[in-house]
Amino acid sequence: MKKIIIIALSLAIVLGFIFWKFGPNISFFNKPKVSGPIILTYWGLWEDDNLIKPVLAEYQKLHPNIIINYERKSSVNYRTRVQTQIREGVGPDIFRIHNSWLPMFTSELASSPEDVFTSADFKSMFYPVAADSFIKGSQIYGAPMEVDGLALFYNEDMLNAIGGKPPKNWQEFIDLATKMTVKDATGIKTAGAAMGTAGNVDHWSDILGLLMLQQPSVDVSNVASPQMVEVLRFYTGFVIDPKKKTWDANLPKSTDMFAQGRLGFYFAPSWRAHELRVANPNLKFKVTPVPQLSGKIVSWASFWGEVVSAKSKNPAEAWKFVKFLTSAETEKLLFQQASQVRLFGEPYSQKSLAGELVQDPIVGAFVAQGPGYKFWYLASNTFDNGINDEMIKYFEDGINATLAGTDPAMALQTVDKGVKQVLDKYTRPQSVSSP
């Protein structure tokens, strides 16, 4: 009996030692861990919850282990707010930046994994301006759900009244604009085109940027040049030059003038169409691509793209969601949802979808311009307190000086100094001095 007790105690001690030493690693004693859902925070700017919910629901069906928390943010101080939160480690996983912001954001962004976007796939899906905007070196830092920029809105009744057709080049534009302009002893009553000032022409900086990029041999990093003098003279000529005067500094804002039916030609992005329809439901207008110089086709782009925070705990999953957002199927779904509450959704960024919109009398012009879109740091309405706003201020001073009588070449000497300061600040690597 004693032997049995001794054997049992010995066996218990041995088994106890084995469990203590190896038990945690024996699958028999371990239940498999159940991983919880991955939660991603997504910040948007324009889409209401009701618009984005069907998209999130669709993604949830495909990825039941992913939860997307969507938050719509104000555009006021958005750039500085999102950067501050990311640097403090409390920002979103996915958020939106303007296509001109990459120089200000590269250190805060996670690049796309190769199994989500390759450079070749990205370039085959989107217009060239998307790669110009979001690819740095060989890394992809963002993807667009839309494409937008400047197009030429025209008042159908005013253009028909002079027997005109939408202009294809700038000379046709000038001829038609001057014919549509109506003046009396007190000044311009009906304006042919809103061009020439920085105070009452909405999107004037985009228009100036378009002219700069269209003008052959303009070096945007060295604007104190004869080519840029020609651009500045051309732009301000719509106020100064009696032969092509169609606008004045004392007129209402160009958007208001167009909505009132007192403006023939008006340059604007696609979203202005919604405002115009609300402001004047009876206004008859259409949209056509911007006029061109002879030679290559150049249009002005200004749009937003989705990016992933470098501080995200799940960057690979975040990038998979970005790819879903920018897919052709999702863009079509978003367009359909938006079209239920306004004129149309965002113009498609996917090249493959251009044919579905190109014949539309309003949004069609924006996708038709897709292959020729270019951009620079003169994008209006980004509210970035950074590269665009600072650059715009210098050119605003140059336009105002020219309108006040300063020779454009002299005005551009000052502008050029400012341009170089802004480019040095945001786009050029800062040198680190040796200790």
Wavefront OBJ file of the C-alpha trace (Angstrom):
o trace
v 0.000 0.000 0.000
v 2.825 2.355 0.913
v 4.500 1.604 -2.402
v 1.320 2.526 -4.285
v 1.062 5.819 -2.418
v 4.732 6.611 -3.043
v 4.384 5.798 -6.766
v 1.232 7.940 -7.059
v 2.915 10.896 -5.322
v 5.984 10.553 -7.505
v 3.864 10.434 -10.630
v 1.910 13.502 -9.526
v 5.125 15.409 -8.897
v 6.527 14.466 -12.315
v 3.292 15.372 -14.127
v 3.084 18.616 -12.195
v 6.632 19.508 -13.219
v 5.911 18.666 -16.870
v 2.760 20.854 -16.873
v 4.627 23.705 -15.167
v 7.476 23.523 -17.658
v 5.726 22.685 -20.890
v 1.994 23.042 -20.275
v 1.577 26.508 -21.803
v 3.049 25.207 -25.066
v 0.897 22.091 -25.281
v -2.030 22.667 -27.609
v -4.240 20.453 -25.477
v -4.093 23.006 -22.656
v -4.470 26.036 -24.914
v -7.634 27.280 -26.542
v -7.022 29.025 -29.868
v -7.007 32.822 -29.571
v -9.892 34.568 -31.293
v -8.681 37.766 -32.954
v -11.031 40.750 -32.766
v -12.076 42.942 -35.670
v -9.660 45.465 -37.151
v -10.977 48.993 -36.691
v -9.949 51.690 -39.191
v -10.765 55.380 -38.864
v -11.497 57.187 -42.127
v -11.696 60.983 -42.398
v -13.561 62.554 -45.304
v -14.339 66.140 -46.256
v -17.384 66.329 -48.511
v -19.435 63.143 -48.246
v -22.261 62.947 -45.714
v -22.637 59.770 -43.670
v -25.682 58.782 -45.713
v -23.649 58.909 -48.916
v -20.720 56.873 -47.651
v -22.694 54.278 -45.617
v -23.627 52.079 -48.621
v -19.947 51.953 -49.594
v -18.905 50.936 -46.089
v -21.671 48.322 -45.970
v -20.438 46.846 -49.239
v -16.889 46.618 -47.904
v -18.181 45.046 -44.673
v -19.780 42.242 -46.689
v -16.468 41.455 -48.344
v -14.395 41.914 -45.173
v -16.482 41.092 -42.072
v -13.411 41.383 -39.842
v -12.886 45.062 -40.774
v -14.828 47.917 -39.197
v -14.557 51.362 -40.823
v -15.430 54.362 -38.664
v -16.151 57.292 -40.983
v -15.891 60.906 -39.819
v -16.623 63.949 -41.951
v -14.300 66.852 -41.156
v -14.483 70.587 -41.788
v -12.162 72.011 -44.434
v -11.230 74.897 -42.102
v -7.599 74.372 -41.002
v -7.972 70.750 -42.103
v -4.404 70.344 -43.323
v -2.775 71.557 -40.123
v -5.249 69.681 -37.903
v -4.740 66.323 -39.574
v -0.950 66.700 -39.598
v -0.851 67.625 -35.918
v -2.980 64.634 -34.924
v -0.959 62.204 -37.017
v 2.301 63.429 -35.516
v 0.799 62.951 -32.050
v -0.283 59.418 -32.944
v -4.017 60.042 -32.559
v -5.008 60.763 -36.156
v -6.999 58.674 -38.658
v -5.832 55.594 -40.539
v -7.179 56.843 -43.872
v -7.745 60.455 -44.804
v -7.887 62.830 -47.740
v -5.330 65.291 -49.116
v -5.321 67.643 -52.078
v -3.385 66.418 -55.078
v -0.841 69.242 -54.608
v -0.092 68.457 -50.952
v 2.321 65.526 -51.228
v 5.427 67.710 -50.621
v 3.911 68.755 -47.279
v 2.846 65.240 -46.233
v 5.351 62.622 -47.353
v 6.735 61.968 -43.839
v 3.201 61.443 -42.473
v 2.153 58.886 -45.096
v 2.521 55.136 -45.504
v 3.199 54.086 -49.084
v 1.142 51.419 -50.792
v 2.279 47.790 -50.499
v 3.201 46.176 -53.805
v 0.355 43.668 -53.503
v -2.194 46.503 -53.369
v -0.954 48.897 -56.083
v 1.978 48.475 -58.406
v 3.199 51.504 -60.294
v 2.185 49.920 -63.590
v -1.329 49.091 -62.374
v -1.755 52.571 -60.904
v -0.780 54.287 -64.154
v -3.057 52.061 -66.193
v -6.054 52.804 -63.942
v -5.789 56.559 -63.453
v -5.009 59.624 -65.583
v -1.332 60.670 -65.724
v -1.929 63.551 -63.288
v -2.664 60.999 -60.530
v 0.851 59.581 -60.845
v 2.284 63.112 -61.034
v 0.434 63.926 -57.820
v 0.808 60.826 -55.663
v 3.901 58.922 -56.789
v 7.277 59.972 -55.452
v 10.275 57.971 -56.583
v 8.856 54.471 -56.896
v 6.438 54.811 -53.974
v 2.679 55.381 -54.252
v 1.341 57.600 -51.470
v -2.259 58.205 -52.507
v -5.045 57.278 -54.912
v -7.901 59.440 -56.265
v -11.624 58.711 -56.069
v -12.289 61.600 -58.482
v -10.693 63.924 -60.977
v -11.502 67.613 -61.249
v -10.081 70.957 -62.245
v -11.040 73.906 -64.405
v -13.514 73.783 -67.244
v -15.288 76.576 -69.112
v -18.904 77.215 -68.089
v -20.890 79.220 -70.644
v -24.272 80.917 -70.653
v -26.210 79.284 -73.479
v -28.542 82.222 -74.095
v -25.711 84.766 -74.266
v -23.613 82.645 -76.599
v -26.583 81.871 -78.854
v -27.461 85.564 -79.014
v -24.196 86.311 -80.848
v -24.358 83.143 -82.955
v -21.330 81.694 -81.208
v -20.100 78.185 -80.474
v -17.982 77.058 -77.498
v -14.400 78.233 -78.153
v -11.616 75.746 -78.816
v -8.707 78.209 -78.567
v -7.929 81.478 -76.804
v -8.437 83.707 -79.844
v -11.937 82.357 -80.313
v -12.497 82.888 -76.582
v -11.443 86.557 -76.805
v -13.568 87.217 -79.896
v -16.699 85.694 -78.353
v -16.160 87.256 -74.920
v -15.813 90.770 -76.334
v -18.969 90.324 -78.430
v -20.961 89.222 -75.367
v -19.778 92.173 -73.263
v -22.345 94.957 -72.874
v -21.212 98.379 -71.624
v -22.799 101.729 -70.966
v -21.530 105.073 -69.685
v -21.156 103.667 -66.174
v -19.153 100.591 -67.177
v -19.720 96.888 -67.868
v -23.289 95.672 -67.398
v -22.979 92.201 -68.896
v -19.501 90.669 -68.877
v -18.222 88.405 -71.612
v -15.580 86.708 -69.450
v -14.404 86.902 -65.843
v -10.646 87.352 -66.212
v -7.966 89.808 -65.165
v -8.273 90.449 -61.417
v -7.466 88.641 -58.179
v -10.243 90.199 -56.131
v -13.527 89.289 -57.804
v -12.633 86.385 -60.133
v -13.273 83.125 -58.314
v -10.556 80.555 -59.078
v -8.321 83.241 -60.595
v -5.190 81.460 -59.338
v -6.209 78.258 -61.132
v -6.814 80.249 -64.322
v -3.384 81.863 -64.029
v -1.837 78.451 -63.340
v -3.521 77.071 -66.454
v -2.117 79.901 -68.584
v 1.359 79.339 -67.143
v 1.323 75.614 -67.895
v -0.041 76.167 -71.392
v 2.517 78.830 -72.282
v 5.545 77.242 -74.006
v 8.860 77.515 -72.174
v 7.469 78.925 -68.916
v 9.620 77.748 -66.007
v 7.313 77.772 -62.968
v 10.309 77.882 -60.627
v 11.667 81.000 -62.361
v 8.731 83.304 -63.130
v 10.789 86.460 -63.765
v 10.933 85.621 -67.460
v 9.629 87.114 -70.746
v 7.279 84.151 -71.150
v 5.706 84.799 -67.751
v 5.445 88.523 -68.509
v 3.367 87.552 -71.553
v 1.108 85.400 -69.369
v 0.566 88.193 -66.848
v -0.155 90.717 -69.613
v -2.622 88.339 -71.246
v -4.491 87.725 -67.991
v -4.707 91.340 -66.823
v -5.489 92.459 -70.386
v -9.135 91.483 -69.890
v -9.306 94.507 -67.567
v -6.557 96.800 -68.912
v -6.556 96.289 -72.690
v -9.447 98.241 -74.346
v -9.454 95.815 -77.290
v -10.316 92.803 -75.121
v -11.819 94.361 -71.996
v -14.579 92.083 -70.681
v -14.255 92.515 -66.913
v -13.732 95.129 -64.209
v -12.579 95.179 -60.600
v -15.810 96.776 -59.356
v -18.108 93.992 -60.598
v -19.613 91.368 -58.243
v -17.854 88.042 -57.763
v -17.703 85.988 -60.948
v -19.790 83.123 -59.493
v -22.551 85.566 -58.538
v -22.396 87.274 -61.941
v -22.730 83.945 -63.740
v -25.598 82.817 -61.497
v -27.399 86.102 -62.253
v -27.091 85.519 -66.011
v -24.779 88.504 -66.447
v -21.594 86.608 -67.372
v -20.882 84.703 -70.573
v -17.746 82.693 -69.769
v -16.844 81.463 -66.286
v -13.972 79.141 -65.310
v -14.691 76.780 -62.411
v -14.410 73.214 -61.083
v -17.315 70.766 -61.350
v -18.708 71.346 -57.856
v -19.676 74.916 -58.738
v -22.429 73.511 -60.970
v -24.362 72.379 -57.898
v -24.166 75.862 -56.372
v -25.283 77.492 -59.619
v -28.308 75.226 -59.959
v -29.383 76.064 -56.397
v -28.740 79.797 -56.861
v -30.665 80.001 -60.139
v -32.648 76.920 -61.217
v -33.593 78.659 -64.476
v -30.044 79.422 -65.582
v -29.221 77.737 -68.887
v -25.559 76.784 -68.946
v -23.263 74.081 -70.234
v -19.605 73.218 -69.692
v -16.844 72.693 -72.240
v -13.087 71.991 -71.980
v -10.822 75.004 -71.442
v -9.444 76.849 -74.503
v -6.033 75.785 -75.755
v -3.000 77.209 -77.512
v -1.850 75.421 -80.631
v 0.201 72.344 -79.905
v -0.210 70.002 -76.947
v -3.386 69.884 -74.870
v -2.981 71.158 -71.289
v -5.784 71.473 -68.747
v -5.734 72.429 -65.053
v -6.299 69.760 -62.393
v -7.350 70.266 -58.788
v -8.733 67.247 -56.915
v -8.372 65.109 -53.783
v -6.999 61.659 -53.060
v -7.142 59.085 -50.268
v -3.968 58.385 -48.270
v -2.875 56.221 -45.340
v -1.253 57.528 -42.180
v 2.292 56.446 -41.377
v 1.084 56.008 -37.785
v -1.690 53.568 -38.698
v -1.441 50.259 -36.823
v -2.878 48.462 -39.848
v -1.446 50.174 -42.927
v -1.841 47.153 -45.205
v -5.550 46.820 -44.385
v -5.972 50.584 -44.723
v -4.456 50.503 -48.199
v -6.744 47.643 -49.226
v -9.671 49.851 -48.276
v -8.229 52.737 -50.327
v -8.006 50.438 -53.337
v -11.643 49.493 -52.805
v -12.661 53.170 -52.558
v -10.925 54.038 -55.818
v -12.147 50.998 -57.755
v -14.451 51.432 -60.730
v -17.327 49.691 -58.935
v -17.131 51.930 -55.878
v -16.784 55.122 -57.914
v -19.943 54.203 -59.818
v -21.792 53.442 -56.583
v -20.744 56.788 -55.074
v -21.749 58.622 -58.248
v -25.192 57.002 -58.184
v -25.652 57.846 -54.497
v -24.592 61.477 -54.986
v -26.777 61.905 -58.072
v -29.854 61.271 -55.925
v -29.247 64.476 -53.957
v -27.457 66.750 -56.460
v -26.840 67.140 -60.200
v -24.123 64.487 -60.369
v -21.421 62.781 -58.352
v -17.689 63.317 -58.540
v -16.142 62.935 -62.024
v -14.569 59.479 -62.317
v -10.853 59.130 -61.719
v -10.812 55.750 -63.450
v -9.900 56.083 -67.125
v -12.060 53.080 -67.959
v -15.208 54.963 -66.879
v -14.708 58.097 -68.979
v -17.079 56.902 -71.692
v -19.987 56.819 -69.245
v -19.791 60.568 -68.564
v -18.060 62.236 -71.490
v -21.323 63.123 -73.279
v -22.854 64.763 -70.210
v -23.410 68.521 -70.888
v -21.904 69.509 -67.523
v -19.638 66.856 -66.016
v -18.507 65.451 -69.367
v -15.945 68.216 -69.930
v -14.065 67.306 -66.779
v -13.434 63.687 -67.759
v -12.794 64.657 -71.382
v -9.851 66.743 -70.152
v -8.454 63.812 -68.149
v -5.438 62.926 -70.334
v -4.227 66.551 -70.446
v -4.505 67.491 -66.790
v -1.505 69.185 -65.125
v -1.166 70.978 -61.817
v 1.002 73.328 -59.817
v 0.842 75.092 -56.473
v -1.815 77.668 -57.350
v -4.878 75.594 -56.461
v -7.691 77.654 -54.979
v -9.981 76.625 -52.137
v -7.599 74.141 -50.519
v -7.464 76.290 -47.357
v -4.079 74.718 -46.631
v -2.290 77.644 -44.955
v 0.667 76.207 -46.817
v 2.087 75.716 -50.261
v -0.968 76.877 -52.261
v -2.127 79.722 -50.051
v 1.386 81.134 -49.712
v 2.072 80.881 -53.443
v -1.282 82.456 -54.300
v -0.552 85.490 -52.103
v 2.608 86.358 -54.047
v 0.839 86.146 -57.407
v -2.090 88.149 -56.050
v 0.336 90.938 -55.179
v 1.808 90.722 -58.692
v -1.590 91.013 -60.383
v -2.651 93.922 -58.161
v 0.623 95.723 -58.836
v 0.164 95.277 -62.596
v -3.412 96.554 -62.451
v -2.139 99.573 -60.492
v 0.270 100.459 -63.295
v 3.489 98.616 -62.428
v 5.270 97.106 -65.402
v 4.589 93.321 -65.360
v 8.315 92.564 -65.611
v 8.976 94.601 -62.463
v 6.020 93.062 -60.632
v 7.278 89.568 -61.441
v 10.713 90.293 -59.974
v 9.065 90.467 -56.552
v 6.800 87.487 -57.261
v 9.801 85.411 -58.288
v 11.494 85.918 -54.928
v 8.367 84.749 -53.149
v 7.963 81.716 -55.407
v 11.509 80.588 -54.683
v 10.948 80.972 -50.938
v 7.796 78.841 -51.036
v 9.428 76.139 -53.170
v 12.473 76.091 -50.889
v 10.216 75.754 -47.865
v 8.013 72.924 -49.100
v 9.488 71.075 -52.067
v 13.242 71.020 -51.579
v 15.037 68.820 -49.046
v 16.339 70.820 -46.121
v 20.082 70.508 -45.710
v 21.354 69.399 -42.340
v 24.451 71.236 -41.129
v 27.342 69.241 -39.704
v 27.955 69.534 -35.967
l 1 2 3 4 5 6 7 8 9 10 11 12 13 14 15 16 17 18 19 20 21 22 23 24 25 26 27 28 29 30 31 32 33 34 35 36 37 38 39 40 41 42 43 44 45 46 47 48 49 50 51 52 53 54 55 56 57 58 59 60 61 62 63 64 65 66 67 68 69 70 71 72 73 74 75 76 77 78 79 80 81 82 83 84 85 86 87 88 89 90 91 92 93 94 95 96 97 98 99 100 101 102 103 104 105 106 107 108 109 110 111 112 113 114 115 116 117 118 119 120 121 122 123 124 125 126 127 128 129 130 131 132 133 134 135 136 137 138 139 140 141 142 143 144 145 146 147 148 149 150 151 152 153 154 155 156 157 158 159 160 161 162 163 164 165 166 167 168 169 170 171 172 173 174 175 176 177 178 179 180 181 182 183 184 185 186 187 188 189 190 191 192 193 194 195 196 197 198 199 200 201 202 203 204 205 206 207 208 209 210 211 212 213 214 215 216 217 218 219 220 221 222 223 224 225 226 227 228 229 230 231 232 233 234 235 236 237 238 239 240 241 242 243 244 245 246 247 248 249 250 251 252 253 254 255 256 257 258 259 260 261 262 263 264 265 266 267 268 269 270 271 272 273 274 275 276 277 278 279 280 281 282 283 284 285 286 287 288 289 290 291 292 293 294 295 296 297 298 299 300 301 302 303 304 305 306 307 308 309 310 311 312 313 314 315 316 317 318 319 320 321 322 323 324 325 326 327 328 329 330 331 332 333 334 335 336 337 338 339 340 341 342 343 344 345 346 347 348 349 350 351 352 353 354 355 356 357 358 359 360 361 362 363 364 365 366 367 368 369 370 371 372 373 374 375 376 377 378 379 380 381 382 383 384 385 386 387 388 389 390 391 392 393 394 395 396 397 398 399 400 401 402 403 404 405 406 407 408 409 410 411 412 413 414 415 416 417 418 419 420 421 422 423 424 425 426 427 428 429 430 431 432 433 434 435
